[in-house]
Amino acid sequence: MAVVFPDGYRLAALGKDHPRRDFRSGVAEVDDWLATKALQHQKKRLSTTKVLLDGAGEIAGFYTLATGQVDFGDLPAEVIRKLPRRALPVAILAWLGVGRDRQGSGLGKRLFAQALADCHHAGEVFAFVAVILDCLNEQAKAFYQHWGFQELPGNPYRLFISPAQLTAMMTADKD
């Protein structure tokens, strides 16, 4: 699946020269993450952040991916069937943000699609049993559920999709 961004926009790995402290999504936690923690975590190899830059070099949006583990018992029965009873590897969509002045333009959907495409590509090299994400609010939860993400049992703001669902999303255009 190839994600196409509007003319003049380009996706890049977060760098120290990017104006991350100027980014405003309207959600304080998202803005604070990008301004104060994203680059530190990237340097420590805890996560990777990609920024969508406009023609002037301003950050229009971003996403952060990481890997992690979830306990066997935290996943639904249909996911853990025939899996070992231990901590299991997952891909994590840790953060996603779009600048307030660009919301409603479709950039969030494109960034989300690119993040999932990156997860899919990584899954061809490093195995994981789910892509998970945590929602900050009901609006975010509704956005992700629209794309097939489901609640993890006992945690209504932690959502997941299986690798099979991810593959189906990535190959839907090709059929």
Residue pairs with C-beta under 8 A, 6 or more apart in sequence:
1 113
1 117
1 120
1 169
1 170
1 171
1 172
1 173
3 110
3 113
3 114
3 117
4 110
5 11
5 52
5 107
5 110
6 107
8 54
8 55
9 52
9 53
9 54
9 55
9 60
9 107
10 52
10 53
11 50
11 51
11 52
11 53
11 114
12 18
12 50
12 51
12 53
13 42
13 48
13 49
13 50
13 51
14 20
14 38
14 39
14 42
14 48
14 49
14 50
14 51
14 62
15 39
16 39
18 51
18 53
18 57
18 59
19 57
19 58
19 59
20 34
20 35
20 38
20 39
20 51
20 59
21 35
22 58
22 59
23 31
23 34
23 35
23 59
23 62
23 97
23 99
24 31
24 99
24 100
25 31
25 97
25 98
25 99
25 100
25 103
26 100
26 103
27 97
27 136
27 137
29 136
30 95
30 96
30 97
30 136
31 97
33 64
33 95
33 97
34 49
34 59
34 62
34 95
34 97
38 47
38 49
38 62
38 64
38 95
39 49
41 47
41 49
41 64
41 66
42 48
42 49
46 66
47 64
47 65
47 66
47 92
47 94
48 64
48 65
48 66
49 62
49 63
49 64
49 65
49 95
50 62
50 63
50 64
50 114
50 115
50 118
51 59
51 61
51 62
52 59
52 60
52 61
52 62
52 107
52 111
53 59
53 60
54 60
58 99
59 99
60 98
60 99
60 102
60 107
61 96
61 97
61 98
61 99
61 102
61 107
61 108
61 111
62 95
62 96
62 97
62 111
63 93
63 95
63 96
63 97
63 111
63 112
63 114
63 115
64 93
64 94
64 95
64 96
65 91
65 92
65 93
65 94
65 115
65 118
65 119
65 122
66 91
66 92
66 94
67 89
67 90
67 91
67 92
67 126
67 128
68 89
68 90
68 92
68 132
69 87
69 88
69 89
69 90
70 87
70 88
70 90
70 129
70 130
70 132
70 152
71 87
71 88
72 80
72 83
72 84
72 85
72 86
72 87
72 88
74 152
74 153
74 154
74 155
75 88
75 129
75 130
75 152
75 153
75 160
76 150
76 152
76 153
79 129
79 130
79 160
79 162
80 88
80 129
83 129
88 128
88 129
88 130
89 126
89 127
89 128
89 129
90 128
90 129
90 130
90 131
90 132
90 160
91 119
91 122
91 123
91 128
91 130
91 131
91 132
92 131
92 132
92 133
93 112
93 115
93 116
93 119
93 131
93 132
93 133
94 133
94 134
96 108
96 111
96 112
96 115
98 105
98 107
98 108
98 111
108 143
112 143
112 147
116 131
116 166
116 169
116 170
117 170
119 131
119 166
120 166
120 167
120 169
120 170
122 128
123 163
123 166
128 163
129 162
129 163
130 160
130 161
130 162
130 163
131 160
131 161
131 163
131 166
132 152
132 158
132 159
132 160
133 144
133 149
133 158
133 159
133 160
134 157
134 158
134 159
135 141
135 144
135 157
135 158
135 159
136 157
141 156
141 157
141 159
144 159
145 159
147 161
147 169
148 161
148 165
148 169
149 159
149 160
149 161
150 159
150 160
150 161
151 157
151 158
151 159
152 158
152 159
152 160
161 169
